[in-house]
Amino acid sequence: MTDESTAAEAVRDGEFAFRLTNETPLYETPDASSRMVTKLAAGSIVTVHERAGDFLHVITPNDSFGFIPASTPIGDIEAMSLAPPPEPTVEDNAPSTSAAAAFSAQQDAAATRRAEDRDWKPEPINVGDAQRLLIYDRIDKNKRGTLMIMGGFVIFLALFFAAIGAVIGFSSAAPFSEQLTIALVTGAIAGAIALVIAVVMYRSSTSIVLGISGAHEVTKQEEPVLYRIVENLSIGSGLPMPKVWVIEDSAPNAFATGRNPGAAHVAATRGLLDKLEKRELEGVIAHEVSHVGNYDTRLMTLVAVVVGLVALLSDLMLRLTWYGSGARSSNRDKGGGAIALVILAVAVVFIALSPVIASIMRLALSRQREYLADASGALLCRNPDALADALLKISADPEPLEVANKATAHLYICNPLKGHESFLNNLFSTHPPIEERVRILRAM
């Protein structure tokens, strides 16, 4: 092939990747009057995706898509010349002695820039003499912790609905044996009604979360880098490809949601795509894909719904107890007497404390699953340091995520609510301390 060859001739000859001889406009559609996406520098390597009339649909070195005229002059392909060219500078626009010399200078500048990005370390946390951790051991430990918390959560819910039944049953004027029956039946009915409400809320939770976040779905052509990372990690984990979403917010963050791996969604903010290196972005997405593979998206959505219901039912029962205290006092005199009074008092106190207990258990579970996703994500991307660097960058970024709120904050990889740091907020945080997460990742 000579320097006078055109892109169309290269395609006819069966060559689908070539170097551009001159600066070439990249159009959004196969039409010279359409919007020009960018200008590709002389020496850039492009790969042909398909022919579109007098234009070629190409993939640029920066993994973006566009159209170039089929008549574009091209040169020979040089070995190891697929590195992306740097952003155009004032010097780039100056005439050069040859396209090869300009391309060589661009390669050197790109290598320097990548080396600077690679050497960046955001206040690394020193592991010191801490014992090194095996990723598999960390995963097993987190799974055991989750099972213990879930077992406690089930027991708590059983006691909660039993307390509801006790408030209703032991407030009646029936004999003690009948009060006990009423309490058991009422508790079972309350649990069944709550289950139905929880199922309805659970099934609609994914669309609600995506709507609240302001995310929009993207395709491989729109966000090729993000889409390919999600695609590769999904293949590596053996999971179905989740839908990919982008939140147009400059604060770096990401989350995953969905009832099961077959209906999962992974969302990243524009700030995450702009501010993280590719290896760090891969670490974050590996964390989120791990949430999907570990069924955290299902578990935490269900727990969030149940905790909300507990708070709602607790408030309702306390109001009924307060407004009906006079009638229940007279009924207790006719009912089970002192024993019923003690059971009723304990039930009311337990119901009053239930929202706090449920929230604490939810926080413990959320933190355990974050640790698990860190370990699973490090195993998936094979680079714990990349995820650690990403966590430090995200946490150090001062911008708050505008679309986040306390109801959705637990979904994100880092707490998106900035500027609300305090002892109580940290105590009831859904995320483990960043320093601890990074320390563990560095030790893996």
C-alpha positions as CSV (number, residue, x, y, z in Angstrom):
1,M,0.0,0.0,0.0
2,T,1.4,3.5,-0.9
3,D,0.9,6.8,0.9
4,E,-1.5,7.7,-2.0
5,S,-3.9,4.9,-1.1
6,T,-7.4,5.8,0.2
7,A,-9.5,4.3,3.0
8,A,-11.9,2.8,0.4
9,E,-9.1,1.0,-1.4
10,A,-7.8,-0.4,1.9
11,V,-11.2,-1.8,2.7
12,R,-11.4,-3.4,-0.7
13,D,-8.0,-5.0,-0.2
14,G,-9.2,-6.6,3.0
15,E,-7.3,-4.3,5.4
16,F,-9.6,-3.0,8.1
17,A,-7.1,-0.9,10.2
18,F,-4.9,1.9,8.8
19,R,-3.0,5.1,9.7
20,L,-4.4,8.4,8.6
21,T,-1.9,10.5,6.6
22,N,-3.5,13.9,7.3
23,E,-5.7,15.5,9.9
24,T,-9.2,14.0,9.2
25,P,-12.7,15.2,10.4
26,L,-14.8,12.6,12.2
27,Y,-18.5,13.1,11.5
28,E,-21.4,12.0,13.7
29,T,-23.4,10.6,10.7
30,P,-22.3,9.5,7.2
31,D,-22.9,13.1,5.9
32,A,-20.3,15.8,5.5
33,S,-22.9,18.4,6.6
34,S,-23.6,16.6,9.9
35,R,-22.0,17.7,13.2
36,M,-18.2,17.1,13.3
37,V,-17.4,15.1,16.5
38,T,-13.6,15.9,16.4
39,K,-10.6,16.0,14.1
40,L,-8.4,13.0,14.1
41,A,-4.7,13.9,14.2
42,A,-2.4,12.8,11.4
43,G,-0.9,9.4,12.2
44,S,-4.0,8.2,14.1
45,I,-4.9,4.5,13.7
46,V,-8.6,3.8,12.9
47,T,-10.4,0.5,12.6
48,V,-13.3,0.1,10.1
49,H,-16.6,-1.1,11.6
50,E,-18.6,-1.1,8.4
51,R,-19.1,0.7,5.1
52,A,-21.8,3.4,4.8
53,G,-22.0,4.6,1.2
54,D,-19.3,7.1,0.6
55,F,-18.3,7.0,4.3
56,L,-16.7,4.5,6.6
57,H,-18.0,3.9,10.2
58,V,-14.7,3.7,12.2
59,I,-13.5,3.2,15.7
60,T,-10.9,5.7,16.8
61,P,-7.8,5.0,19.1
62,N,-9.8,6.6,21.9
63,D,-12.6,4.1,21.5
64,S,-15.1,6.5,20.1
65,F,-17.2,6.0,16.9
66,G,-17.8,8.2,13.9
67,F,-17.7,8.5,10.1
68,I,-14.8,9.5,7.8
69,P,-15.0,9.9,4.0
70,A,-14.1,6.8,2.1
71,S,-11.7,9.0,0.0
72,T,-9.5,9.8,3.0
73,P,-5.8,9.3,2.1
74,I,-4.0,6.8,4.3
75,G,-0.5,5.5,4.8
76,D,1.2,2.2,5.8
77,I,0.5,0.7,9.2
78,E,3.5,0.8,11.6
79,A,4.0,-1.9,14.2
80,M,3.0,-1.0,17.7
81,S,1.5,2.2,16.6
82,L,-2.0,1.7,18.1
83,A,-1.5,4.1,21.1
84,P,-4.1,6.9,21.2
85,P,-2.8,10.3,20.1
86,P,-2.8,13.1,22.7
87,E,-5.3,15.9,22.7
88,P,-4.5,18.5,20.0
89,T,-2.2,21.3,21.2
90,V,-1.0,24.6,19.7
91,E,2.1,22.7,18.6
92,D,0.0,20.0,17.0
93,N,-1.6,22.5,14.7
94,A,1.8,23.8,13.4
95,P,3.0,22.3,10.1
96,S,5.3,19.3,10.6
97,T,8.1,18.0,8.4
98,S,6.4,14.6,8.0
99,A,3.4,12.7,9.3
100,A,5.7,10.0,10.8
101,A,7.6,12.6,12.8
102,A,4.3,14.1,14.1
103,F,3.0,10.7,15.0
104,S,6.2,9.8,16.9
105,A,6.0,13.0,18.9
106,Q,2.3,12.3,19.7
107,Q,3.2,8.8,20.9
108,D,5.9,10.2,23.2
109,A,3.5,12.7,24.7
110,A,0.8,10.1,25.2
111,A,3.3,7.8,27.0
112,T,4.3,10.6,29.3
113,R,0.7,11.4,30.1
114,R,-0.1,7.8,30.8
115,A,2.9,7.4,33.1
116,E,1.8,10.5,35.1
117,D,-1.6,9.0,35.5
118,R,-0.2,5.7,36.5
119,D,2.1,7.2,39.2
120,W,-0.7,9.2,40.9
121,K,-1.4,7.9,44.4
122,P,-4.1,9.8,46.4
123,E,-2.6,9.8,49.9
124,P,-2.1,6.0,50.0
125,I,-2.8,4.3,53.3
126,N,0.1,2.4,54.7
127,V,-0.8,-1.2,55.7
128,G,2.3,-1.3,57.9
129,D,2.9,-4.7,59.6
130,A,-0.7,-5.8,59.1
131,Q,-1.1,-9.4,58.1
132,R,-1.6,-10.0,54.4
133,L,-5.1,-11.2,53.5
134,L,-6.3,-13.8,51.1
135,I,-9.2,-12.6,49.0
136,Y,-11.0,-15.9,49.3
137,D,-10.7,-15.8,53.1
138,R,-12.1,-12.3,53.2
139,I,-15.1,-13.4,51.0
140,D,-15.9,-16.4,53.3
141,K,-15.7,-14.2,56.4
142,N,-18.1,-11.6,54.9
143,K,-20.5,-14.3,53.9
144,R,-20.6,-15.8,57.4
145,G,-21.1,-12.3,58.8
146,T,-24.0,-11.8,56.4
147,L,-25.7,-15.0,57.4
148,M,-25.5,-14.2,61.1
149,I,-27.0,-10.7,60.6
150,M,-29.8,-12.1,58.3
151,G,-30.6,-14.7,61.0
152,G,-30.9,-12.0,63.6
153,F,-33.0,-9.9,61.2
154,V,-35.5,-12.8,60.7
155,I,-35.8,-13.3,64.5
156,F,-36.3,-9.5,64.9
157,L,-39.2,-9.5,62.4
158,A,-40.9,-12.4,64.1
159,L,-40.7,-10.6,67.4
160,F,-41.9,-7.3,65.8
161,F,-45.1,-8.9,64.4
162,A,-45.6,-10.8,67.7
163,A,-45.4,-7.4,69.5
164,I,-48.1,-6.0,67.2
165,G,-50.3,-9.0,67.9
166,A,-49.7,-8.5,71.6
167,V,-50.7,-4.9,71.6
168,I,-53.9,-5.7,69.9
169,G,-54.6,-9.0,71.7
170,F,-53.8,-8.0,75.2
171,S,-55.7,-4.7,75.0
172,S,-59.0,-6.6,74.6
173,A,-61.3,-7.5,77.4
174,A,-61.2,-11.2,76.6
175,P,-59.8,-13.8,79.1
176,F,-56.1,-14.3,79.1
177,S,-56.2,-17.5,77.0
178,E,-58.3,-15.8,74.3
179,Q,-56.0,-12.7,74.4
180,L,-53.1,-15.0,73.6
181,T,-54.9,-16.5,70.6
182,I,-55.9,-13.1,69.4
183,A,-52.3,-11.9,69.7
184,L,-51.0,-14.8,67.6
185,V,-53.7,-14.6,64.9
186,T,-53.3,-10.8,64.7
187,G,-49.5,-11.0,64.5
188,A,-49.8,-13.5,61.6
189,I,-52.3,-11.4,59.7
190,A,-50.1,-8.3,60.2
191,G,-47.1,-10.2,58.9
192,A,-49.0,-11.5,55.8
193,I,-50.3,-7.9,55.0
194,A,-46.8,-6.5,55.4
195,L,-45.4,-9.3,53.1
196,V,-47.9,-8.3,50.3
197,I,-47.0,-4.6,50.6
198,A,-43.3,-5.5,50.6
199,V,-43.6,-7.5,47.4
200,V,-45.3,-4.7,45.6
201,M,-42.7,-2.1,46.8
202,Y,-39.9,-4.5,46.0
203,R,-41.0,-5.1,42.4
204,S,-41.3,-1.4,41.7
205,S,-38.1,-0.4,43.5
206,T,-35.7,-0.7,40.5
207,S,-37.6,1.7,38.3
208,I,-38.1,4.1,41.2
209,V,-34.3,4.1,42.0
210,L,-33.3,4.7,38.4
211,G,-36.0,7.5,38.1
212,I,-34.8,9.2,41.2
213,S,-31.1,9.1,40.2
214,G,-31.8,10.8,36.8
215,A,-29.9,8.1,35.0
216,H,-30.3,7.5,31.2
217,E,-29.5,4.2,29.5
218,V,-26.5,4.3,27.1
219,T,-25.4,2.0,24.2
220,K,-22.0,0.7,23.2
221,Q,-21.8,3.4,20.5
222,E,-22.5,6.2,23.0
223,E,-20.2,5.1,25.8
224,P,-17.8,2.5,24.3
225,V,-15.3,2.5,27.2
226,L,-17.8,2.1,30.0
227,Y,-19.9,-0.4,28.0
228,R,-16.9,-2.6,27.1
229,I,-15.7,-2.6,30.7
230,V,-19.1,-3.8,31.9
231,E,-19.3,-6.3,29.1
232,N,-15.8,-7.8,29.8
233,L,-16.4,-8.0,33.6
234,S,-19.8,-9.6,33.0
235,I,-18.2,-12.2,30.8
236,G,-15.4,-12.8,33.3
237,S,-17.9,-13.3,36.2
238,G,-20.3,-15.5,34.1
239,L,-23.2,-13.1,34.6
240,P,-25.7,-11.8,32.0
241,M,-24.8,-8.4,30.6
242,P,-26.6,-5.7,32.7
243,K,-28.0,-2.6,31.3
244,V,-25.6,0.4,31.4
245,W,-26.7,3.8,32.6
246,V,-25.0,7.2,33.0
247,I,-25.9,9.9,35.5
248,E,-25.1,13.4,34.1
249,D,-23.5,14.6,37.3
250,S,-19.9,15.7,37.8
251,A,-19.5,14.0,41.2
252,P,-17.8,10.6,40.8
253,N,-19.9,7.6,41.9
254,A,-21.6,4.5,40.8
255,F,-24.3,2.0,41.8
256,A,-26.0,-1.3,40.8
257,T,-29.6,-2.3,41.2
258,G,-32.0,-5.0,40.0
259,R,-33.9,-7.9,41.4
260,N,-31.6,-10.5,39.9
261,P,-28.6,-10.8,37.6
262,G,-30.9,-11.2,34.6
263,A,-32.5,-7.8,35.2
264,A,-29.6,-5.9,36.6
265,H,-28.6,-2.3,35.9
266,V,-25.2,-0.6,36.5
267,A,-25.0,3.2,36.6
268,A,-22.0,5.5,36.6
269,T,-21.9,9.2,36.9
270,R,-20.2,11.4,34.3
271,G,-17.7,12.5,36.9
272,L,-16.6,8.9,37.4
273,L,-16.0,8.5,33.7
274,D,-14.1,11.8,33.5
275,K,-12.0,11.7,36.7
276,L,-10.9,8.1,36.9
277,E,-8.2,6.2,35.0
278,K,-9.4,3.1,33.1
279,R,-8.0,0.7,35.6
280,E,-9.7,2.5,38.4
281,L,-13.0,2.6,36.5
282,E,-12.7,-1.1,36.0
283,G,-12.2,-1.6,39.7
284,V,-15.4,0.4,40.5
285,I,-17.4,-1.5,37.9
286,A,-16.0,-4.8,39.2
287,H,-17.3,-3.8,42.6
288,E,-20.8,-3.1,41.2
289,V,-20.9,-6.2,39.1
290,S,-19.9,-8.2,42.2
291,H,-23.0,-6.7,44.0
292,V,-25.1,-8.1,41.2
293,G,-23.3,-11.5,41.3
294,N,-23.6,-11.7,45.1
295,Y,-27.3,-10.8,44.9
296,D,-26.7,-7.7,47.0
297,T,-29.0,-5.7,44.8
298,R,-31.8,-8.0,45.7
299,L,-31.0,-8.4,49.3
300,M,-30.4,-4.7,50.1
301,T,-33.5,-3.6,48.2
302,L,-35.6,-6.1,50.1
303,V,-34.1,-5.1,53.5
304,A,-34.6,-1.4,52.7
305,V,-38.3,-2.1,51.9
306,V,-38.8,-4.1,55.1
307,V,-37.1,-1.5,57.3
308,G,-39.3,1.2,55.8
309,L,-42.4,-0.9,56.6
310,V,-41.2,-1.5,60.1
311,A,-40.9,2.2,60.7
312,L,-44.4,2.8,59.1
313,L,-46.1,0.1,61.2
314,S,-44.3,1.1,64.3
315,D,-45.6,4.7,64.0
316,L,-49.1,3.5,63.2
317,M,-49.2,1.1,66.3
318,L,-47.8,3.8,68.6
319,R,-50.5,6.2,67.4
320,L,-53.2,3.6,68.0
321,T,-51.8,2.9,71.4
322,W,-51.8,6.5,72.4
323,Y,-55.2,7.4,71.1
324,G,-56.8,4.2,72.5
325,S,-55.0,4.1,75.8
326,G,-58.2,4.9,77.9
327,A,-60.3,2.1,76.4
328,R,-57.4,-0.4,76.6
329,S,-56.9,0.5,80.3
330,S,-60.5,-0.4,81.1
331,N,-60.2,-3.6,79.0
332,R,-57.1,-4.7,80.8
333,D,-59.0,-4.6,84.1
334,K,-61.4,-7.2,82.6
335,G,-58.8,-9.3,80.8
336,G,-55.6,-11.1,81.7
337,G,-54.6,-8.8,84.6
338,A,-51.0,-8.1,85.6
339,I,-49.4,-10.6,83.2
340,A,-51.2,-9.1,80.2
341,L,-50.2,-5.6,81.5
342,V,-46.5,-6.6,81.6
343,I,-46.6,-8.3,78.1
344,L,-48.4,-5.2,76.7
345,A,-45.8,-2.8,78.2
346,V,-42.9,-4.8,76.8
347,A,-44.6,-5.0,73.4
348,V,-45.1,-1.3,73.2
349,V,-41.5,-0.6,74.2
350,F,-40.2,-3.1,71.6
351,I,-42.4,-1.5,68.9
352,A,-41.1,1.9,69.8
353,L,-37.5,0.8,69.5
354,S,-38.1,-1.4,66.4
355,P,-37.2,1.3,63.8
356,V,-33.9,2.0,65.5
357,I,-33.1,-1.7,65.8
358,A,-34.1,-2.4,62.2
359,S,-31.9,0.5,60.9
360,I,-28.9,-0.6,62.9
361,M,-29.2,-4.2,61.5
362,R,-29.6,-2.8,58.0
363,L,-26.5,-0.7,58.4
364,A,-24.5,-3.7,59.7
365,L,-25.7,-5.7,56.7
366,S,-25.0,-3.0,54.2
367,R,-21.4,-2.5,55.5
368,Q,-20.8,-6.3,55.4
369,R,-22.0,-6.5,51.8
370,E,-19.8,-3.5,50.9
371,Y,-16.7,-5.3,52.3
372,L,-17.8,-8.5,50.4
373,A,-18.2,-6.5,47.1
374,D,-14.8,-5.0,47.6
375,A,-13.2,-8.4,48.0
376,S,-15.2,-10.0,45.1
377,G,-14.5,-7.0,42.9
378,A,-10.8,-7.2,43.6
379,L,-10.9,-10.9,42.7
380,L,-12.9,-10.1,39.5
381,C,-10.6,-7.3,38.2
382,R,-7.4,-8.9,39.7
383,N,-6.3,-5.5,40.9
384,P,-7.1,-4.5,44.5
385,D,-4.9,-1.4,44.3
386,A,-7.0,0.0,41.4
387,L,-10.2,-0.3,43.4
388,A,-8.4,1.2,46.5
389,D,-7.1,4.2,44.4
390,A,-10.6,4.7,43.0
391,L,-12.2,4.7,46.5
392,L,-9.7,7.4,47.6
393,K,-10.3,9.5,44.6
394,I,-14.1,9.3,44.9
395,S,-14.1,10.0,48.7
396,A,-11.7,12.9,48.2
397,D,-13.8,14.6,45.6
398,P,-15.6,17.6,47.2
399,E,-18.6,17.6,44.9
400,P,-21.9,16.2,46.4
401,L,-24.0,14.0,44.1
402,E,-27.1,16.2,43.6
403,V,-29.5,13.4,42.7
404,A,-28.7,11.3,45.8
405,N,-30.7,11.3,49.0
406,K,-30.7,9.3,52.3
407,A,-33.1,6.7,50.7
408,T,-30.7,5.9,47.9
409,A,-27.3,6.7,49.4
410,H,-26.7,3.1,50.5
411,L,-26.7,2.0,46.8
412,Y,-23.6,3.9,45.8
413,I,-20.0,2.6,46.1
414,C,-19.1,5.6,48.3
415,N,-21.4,7.8,50.5
416,P,-22.7,10.4,48.0
417,L,-23.9,12.8,50.6
418,K,-21.0,15.3,51.2
419,G,-20.9,18.1,53.7
420,H,-23.0,16.3,56.3
421,E,-20.2,14.7,58.2
422,S,-20.8,14.4,62.0
423,F,-20.5,11.7,64.7
424,L,-24.1,10.6,64.4
425,N,-24.1,10.6,60.6
426,N,-20.9,8.5,60.6
427,L,-22.4,6.2,63.3
428,F,-25.4,5.5,61.1
429,S,-23.6,5.5,57.8
430,T,-24.4,2.7,55.3
431,H,-20.8,2.5,54.2
432,P,-17.7,1.3,56.0
433,P,-14.9,3.9,56.6
434,I,-13.0,4.5,53.4
435,E,-9.7,4.1,55.3
436,E,-10.6,0.6,56.5
437,R,-11.8,-0.5,53.1
438,V,-8.6,0.8,51.5
439,R,-6.4,-0.8,54.2
440,I,-8.1,-4.2,53.6
441,L,-7.7,-3.9,49.8
442,R,-4.0,-2.9,50.1
443,A,-3.5,-6.0,52.3
444,M,-4.9,-8.4,49.7
